[in-house]
Amino acid sequence: MKRALTLIVAAALLVSCAAVLSGCGSDTEQVTINVLNWGQYISEGDDDSLDVIAAFEEKYPNIKVNYSTYDSNEVLYTKLAAGGVTVDVIIPSDYMIGRMIAEGLVQELNFDNIPNYKYIDDSFKNTDYDPENKYSVPYTWGTVGIIYNSKYVSEEDVTGWELLWNQKYADKILMFDNSRDAFGIAEYMLGYSANTTDPAELQACADKLAEQKPVVQQYVMDQIFDAMENEEAWIAPYYAGDFLTMQEVNPDLAFYMPEHQGFNLFIDAMCIPTCAKEKEAAETFINFLCDPEICGQNLDFLGYSATEAAAKEYMDPEMASSEIAYPSKETLAAGTTFSYLPEDTSRLMEKLFMEVRNG
């Protein structure tokens, strides 16, 4: 049903786009925007879903999208901080947006070019990482939990983050391949703040992660899809939205959120780096993604949670009411958001993680 509904609405969108071509500046000079996004993070027409980029280029024929991906906030940061690149739109997570603002890597937006910002729910505005709503437009939000294969993992073992250390499942456990998510799990287990800057606590987290390493099959990001769907691995921490996508392929997969220990509650948002060359066209792209109809169809396919209630009207009702995509207020109360950490703390965390991962 989900894919059938998506196909019908996708066709309608393409028709509506074609109807407005005469007002899209077809005689304007052609520009290309470089969009850098997470892997598996936009609907590309698979399984009869809406091809978001194709729909955008159909509506705005003078703007072409050069689309590429990264697999962690840290990889994105390194690419931009090193310089020598031209990127017009990025979609980092909350704590990384805070860091990029502080370091002057992103620029203020012209919201006259983003009128669909009005649809963003107030609960995703005035955030700690962008308190004056100058630099970012929320794209999705979600939670981090444990994905496990119910065929092979005993329910009695699914008690919390410690499942990722369970020797019974050695070599069938995956772990995050980025320092912030990995350390977050250790911090929840040890009872520390998910935003600690204490070097001694960070060292204790590294020691905890080192204890885990003997049971870890591999450290992954986008590789998790094949490994969990094909049952090459049975247990992994990951994002709830991606779990919903994986479960469609393998119905034996289940999701557990360790509310008693805490978990990450995140927002990913669209920004324009200071190295951008086509700012107005980039804002046009951001505005397009905020259209409730586009947003609804995009996130219905992705499984991630929409930052605008109006988008749910264009989703499969099953997705719009999913308790995993949209947990209760009581559940969300146990989640914490990662904050921007001082530079010396970020460097220490990355150093310790690489020592664990590679040592």
Secondary structure in CASP SS format (residue, H / E / C, confidence):
PFRMAT SS
TARGET T0000
AUTHOR 0000-0000-0000
METHOD secondary structure of the structure
MODEL  1
M C 1.00
K H 1.00
R H 1.00
A H 1.00
L H 1.00
T H 1.00
L H 1.00
I H 1.00
V H 1.00
A H 1.00
A H 1.00
A H 1.00
L H 1.00
L H 1.00
V H 1.00
S H 1.00
C H 1.00
A H 1.00
A H 1.00
V C 1.00
L H 1.00
S H 1.00
G H 1.00
C C 1.00
G C 1.00
S C 1.00
D C 1.00
T C 1.00
E C 1.00
Q C 1.00
V E 1.00
T E 1.00
I E 1.00
N E 1.00
V E 1.00
L E 1.00
N E 1.00
W E 1.00
G C 1.00
Q C 1.00
Y C 1.00
I C 1.00
S C 1.00
E E 1.00
G C 1.00
D H 1.00
D H 1.00
D H 1.00
S C 1.00
L C 1.00
D E 1.00
V H 1.00
I H 1.00
A H 1.00
A H 1.00
F H 1.00
E H 1.00
E H 1.00
K H 1.00
Y C 1.00
P C 1.00
N C 1.00
I E 1.00
K E 1.00
V E 1.00
N E 1.00
Y E 1.00
S E 1.00
T E 1.00
Y E 1.00
D C 1.00
S C 1.00
N H 1.00
E H 1.00
V H 1.00
L H 1.00
Y H 1.00
T H 1.00
K H 1.00
L H 1.00
A H 1.00
A H 1.00
G C 1.00
G C 1.00
V C 1.00
T C 1.00
V C 1.00
D C 1.00
V E 1.00
I E 1.00
I C 1.00
P C 1.00
S E 1.00
D H 1.00
Y H 1.00
M H 1.00
I H 1.00
G H 1.00
R H 1.00
M H 1.00
I H 1.00
A H 1.00
E C 1.00
G C 1.00
L C 1.00
V E 1.00
Q C 1.00
E C 1.00
L C 1.00
N C 1.00
F H 1.00
D H 1.00
N H 1.00
I C 1.00
P H 1.00
N H 1.00
Y H 1.00
K H 1.00
Y H 1.00
I C 1.00
D C 1.00
D H 1.00
S H 1.00
F H 1.00
K C 1.00
N C 1.00
T C 1.00
D C 1.00
Y C 1.00
D C 1.00
P C 1.00
E C 1.00
N C 1.00
K C 1.00
Y C 1.00
S C 1.00
V E 1.00
P E 1.00
Y E 1.00
T E 1.00
W E 1.00
G E 1.00
T E 1.00
V E 1.00
G E 1.00
I E 1.00
I E 1.00
Y E 1.00
N E 1.00
S C 1.00
K C 1.00
Y C 1.00
V C 1.00
S C 1.00
E H 1.00
E H 1.00
D H 1.00
V C 1.00
T C 1.00
G C 1.00
W H 1.00
E H 1.00
L H 1.00
L H 1.00
W H 1.00
N C 1.00
Q H 1.00
K H 1.00
Y H 1.00
A C 1.00
D C 1.00
K C 1.00
I E 1.00
L E 1.00
M E 1.00
F E 1.00
D C 1.00
N C 1.00
S H 1.00
R H 1.00
D H 1.00
A H 1.00
F H 1.00
G H 1.00
I H 1.00
A H 1.00
E H 1.00
Y H 1.00
M H 1.00
L H 1.00
G C 1.00
Y C 1.00
S C 1.00
A C 1.00
N C 1.00
T C 1.00
T C 1.00
D C 1.00
P H 1.00
A H 1.00
E H 1.00
L H 1.00
Q H 1.00
A H 1.00
C H 1.00
A H 1.00
D H 1.00
K H 1.00
L H 1.00
A H 1.00
E H 1.00
Q H 1.00
K H 1.00
P H 1.00
V H 1.00
V E 1.00
Q E 1.00
Q E 1.00
Y E 1.00
V E 1.00
M C 1.00
D C 1.00
Q C 1.00
I H 1.00
F H 1.00
D H 1.00
A H 1.00
M H 1.00
E H 1.00
N C 1.00
E C 1.00
E C 1.00
A C 1.00
W C 1.00
I E 1.00
A E 1.00
P E 1.00
Y E 1.00
Y E 1.00
A H 1.00
G H 1.00
D H 1.00
F H 1.00
L H 1.00
T H 1.00
M H 1.00
Q H 1.00
E H 1.00
V H 1.00
N C 1.00
P C 1.00
D C 1.00
L E 1.00
A E 1.00
F E 1.00
Y E 1.00
M C 1.00
P C 1.00
E C 1.00
H C 1.00
Q C 1.00
G C 1.00
F E 1.00
N E 1.00
L E 1.00
F E 1.00
I E 1.00
D E 1.00
A E 1.00
M E 1.00
C E 1.00
I C 1.00
P E 1.00
T C 1.00
C C 1.00
A C 1.00
K C 1.00
E C 1.00
K H 1.00
E H 1.00
A H 1.00
A H 1.00
E H 1.00
T H 1.00
F H 1.00
I H 1.00
N H 1.00
F H 1.00
L H 1.00
C H 1.00
D C 1.00
P H 1.00
E H 1.00
I H 1.00
C H 1.00
G H 1.00
Q H 1.00
N H 1.00
L H 1.00
D H 1.00
F H 1.00
L H 1.00
G C 1.00
Y C 1.00
S E 1.00
A E 1.00
T C 1.00
E C 1.00
A H 1.00
A H 1.00
A H 1.00
K H 1.00
E H 1.00
Y H 1.00
M C 1.00
D C 1.00
P H 1.00
E H 1.00
M H 1.00
A H 1.00
S C 1.00
S C 1.00
E C 1.00
I C 1.00
A C 1.00
Y C 1.00
P C 1.00
S C 1.00
K H 1.00
E H 1.00
T H 1.00
L H 1.00
A C 1.00
A C 1.00
G E 1.00
T E 1.00
T C 1.00
F C 1.00
S C 1.00
Y C 1.00
L C 1.00
P C 1.00
E H 1.00
D H 1.00
T H 1.00
S H 1.00
R H 1.00
L H 1.00
M H 1.00
E H 1.00
K H 1.00
L H 1.00
F H 1.00
M H 1.00
E H 1.00
V H 1.00
R H 1.00
N H 1.00
G C 1.00
END
